[in-house]
Amino acid sequence: MGCTAADVVAALRAATAVVREHRDELVRLDQAIGDADHGENMKRGFTALLSRLDGEDLTTPGKVLKMVATTLISTVGGAAGPLYGTAFLRASAAVGDAAELDCEAVARALQAALDGVVARGKAVVGDKTMVDALTPAVAAASSVNGSVAAVLSAAADAAAEGAESTIPMVARKGRASYLGERSAGHLDPGARSTELLLRAFADAARGEGAAT
Amino acid sequence: MKKIINDPETVVQDALRGMQAAHPDLLSVHYDPAVVVRADAPVRGKVAIISGGGSGHEPLHGGFVGRGMLDAACPGAVFTSPTPDQVLDAVSRCDGGVGALLIVKNYTGDVLNFETAGELAESEVRSVVIDDDVAVKDSLYTAGRRGVGGTVLLEKIVGAAAERGDDLAACVALSERVIASVRSMGLALTSCTVPHVGSPSFELADDEMEIGIGIHGEPGRQRVPVGTASEMVSALLTPIVEDLPFEAGDRVLLFTNSMGGTPLIELYLAHGIAEQLLADRGITVERRLVGPYITSLEMQGMSLTLLRLDDEMVELWDAPVHTPALRWGV
């Protein structure tokens, strides 16, 4: 048994709770090197998402992910809206209309999400962005052969390390890049939110028994 | 935080309601998604000029909607870019059959959201990105220069061109010419407080100023002790003039802008100094704009913008404009 549309919805509910819980932390991180809106923007987007998770047309994981994409694109704003929106849109396309996702499909969706973020934002590893969290997460996910929960746990662990690695970096993308050397010493808020989302998905997968 | 607001969550839409109430003859405001549209839109056969960005910079952009300037403005949350659905809605409300030009300030969020909208739009849409802030080093290692005061001048000039019937390609070409000829820089004496954040965006001691400040409180080139008005104006004007560079014999438009909290008495004082410094360099100021037109909430401070003029730009600057914030010739 793989990950169904209901499992994806459950994971997104968990992610919404986590985003709301960490809203102030993300605002603080963004205040240090950006414009202090990341936590508020993410909260606004995921709050809008919550009200749409009961939709009756959410019959496949791909449909759920597509709804997430359009919701985030139209409610988040900032750089995070188009970036996360593109990530979910590409993930949705990658899984097609499968009724259930196995661990390979999940890894493929993560890879597609990363490709979308890179295409949209043109950041590479080392620029101090969400790509620094997502890139190692994708690599870890594709190297695990096991349950969906195991794949997502590995991705979340790698994302945490990746986010941590942004602290000494000098930003080369986004508003933090205006700070130059002064951006070093701070955790990138986008990398942190990526880590939080993947951790929420992993915890949900384990808790809900969505795994094979 | 002391502000005239009811609820930090609804500041933007509450302000839009007031704007609609104040200018029913000029604007029609839509709320879901939020778009400020020229009252007589769409104007058949005219290129639609559309801009937008985070709120908190009023009157930019909504205050420039009206005849001779913008057809629509898309207000995001405070200091947050608007979303693609707002831009798409603006395009569909304003498209007069000959396409739309999106004027985008160079910030990662704005560029990504407008770019996404441009890809989704069914009408013919082109966009231009303005990046006139000389405080930021333009290199591969930054997001590039920010769009600041030059945006106001660009919106006026290209708005007039669209009004007289220029087609989309001509509006794009004119925009590129303005963007290539305009430079700006600002300074802050105090910080500003974003309503949903509740605390100042940055700390600045009583005796310090930030030279090269961004319109969202982004850091500038340097933090120095507060000096005299002459020192402040010179600290902004010198890098602006040297960047393009502006040279003796150039004809320019000088735009002296308040960041929101600096009163007109100080702004005129600074403007007078800037005019003198330009005269000393042999640069002729042919047109002026003085006032709070691109602000950063309640921040005290100012910015200077210089645009090198040609005859066509002068003619378009002088053309009639009828918006909440700029009005002449009507």
Chai-1 contact restraints between the chains, C-beta under 6 A:
chainA,res_idxA,chainB,res_idxB,connection_type,confidence,min_distance_angstrom,max_distance_angstrom,comment,restraint_id
A,D35,B,F79,contact,1.0,0.0,6.0,A-B,restraint_1
A,D35,B,H216,contact,1.0,0.0,6.0,A-B,restraint_2
A,A36,B,V194,contact,1.0,0.0,6.0,A-B,restraint_3
A,A36,B,V197,contact,1.0,0.0,6.0,A-B,restraint_4
A,D37,B,F79,contact,1.0,0.0,6.0,A-B,restraint_5
A,D37,B,T80,contact,1.0,0.0,6.0,A-B,restraint_6
A,E40,B,H196,contact,1.0,0.0,6.0,A-B,restraint_7
A,N41,B,T80,contact,1.0,0.0,6.0,A-B,restraint_8
A,I73,B,P84,contact,1.0,0.0,6.0,A-B,restraint_9
A,S74,B,T83,contact,1.0,0.0,6.0,A-B,restraint_10
A,S74,B,D85,contact,1.0,0.0,6.0,A-B,restraint_11
A,G77,B,G76,contact,1.0,0.0,6.0,A-B,restraint_12
A,G77,B,A77,contact,1.0,0.0,6.0,A-B,restraint_13
A,G77,B,T80,contact,1.0,0.0,6.0,A-B,restraint_14
A,G77,B,S81,contact,1.0,0.0,6.0,A-B,restraint_15
A,G77,B,T83,contact,1.0,0.0,6.0,A-B,restraint_16
A,G78,B,T80,contact,1.0,0.0,6.0,A-B,restraint_17
A,G78,B,S81,contact,1.0,0.0,6.0,A-B,restraint_18
A,G78,B,G109,contact,1.0,0.0,6.0,A-B,restraint_19
A,A79,B,T108,contact,1.0,0.0,6.0,A-B,restraint_20
A,A79,B,G109,contact,1.0,0.0,6.0,A-B,restraint_21
A,A79,B,L112,contact,1.0,0.0,6.0,A-B,restraint_22
A,G81,B,T83,contact,1.0,0.0,6.0,A-B,restraint_23
A,P82,B,L112,contact,1.0,0.0,6.0,A-B,restraint_24
A,P82,B,N113,contact,1.0,0.0,6.0,A-B,restraint_25
A,P82,B,T116,contact,1.0,0.0,6.0,A-B,restraint_26
A,R172,B,Y141,contact,1.0,0.0,6.0,A-B,restraint_27
A,G174,B,T108,contact,1.0,0.0,6.0,A-B,restraint_28
A,G174,B,A143,contact,1.0,0.0,6.0,A-B,restraint_29
A,S177,B,T142,contact,1.0,0.0,6.0,A-B,restraint_30
A,S177,B,A143,contact,1.0,0.0,6.0,A-B,restraint_31
A,Y178,B,V136,contact,1.0,0.0,6.0,A-B,restraint_32
A,Y178,B,E218,contact,1.0,0.0,6.0,A-B,restraint_33
A,L179,B,P219,contact,1.0,0.0,6.0,A-B,restraint_34
